[in-house]
Amino acid sequence: MQQQREQLKNYQRLLPSLDLKRRQIQLETQRAREEYDQARAACQRLDEQIGAELPMLADLDFEWQGLVKLEGYSVIEQNVVGLHLPALEHLSCAVADYSRLSTPAWIDILVQRLKEAAEQHVRARIAGQRLHVLEQGLRRITQRINLFEKILIPEARSNIRRIQIFLGDIERAAVVTSKLAKAKM
């Protein structure tokens, strides 16, 4: 019974901190969802802006595909509410050599927009990964809270109640046995 009471006390002591962590993760998840939606919207706006600014990209004779290449990017991990979230640290793009004299003047604008688009797409991808990690963490912490609230705490209370009933029955049986022994003496 002592062990069950200790477990119940520990469960009840841990539950508020788990609930606080869940609320913090929910808040971070909302922020991450907003960031992800903003990043996706920015990608879409930038793609539309490139199409509006540079309609000449529809010309199939012009080769612009290899003009800007994403060389790489580095991602660091941030510890937010006990979860390791990815964050973009550095991004680098390589611009292919092209002749500024023999190419149209709008190529410089295209290079700049393609760099911006590459950066926005990487930011959106990382924001999506961040959101995914936060949603997984939120699901896990919610499962733990439900485990405590719906299984462990009621089970410990039930065990304590059963032990108390059992001890009461044993005590009553001992009293009856002692009365019978007294009566025989």
Protein Blocks (a to p, Z undefined) as FASTA:
>chain_A
ZZmmmmmmmmmmmmmmmmmmmmmmmmmmmmmmmmmmmmmmmmmmmmmmmmmmmmmlmpmk
bccklmpccfbdcdddddeehiacdddfbdcdddddddfklpcfklmmmmmmmmmmmmmm
mmmmmmmmmmmmmmmmmmmmmmmmmmmmmmmmmmmmmmmmmmmmmmmmmmmmmmmmmmmm
mmmZZ
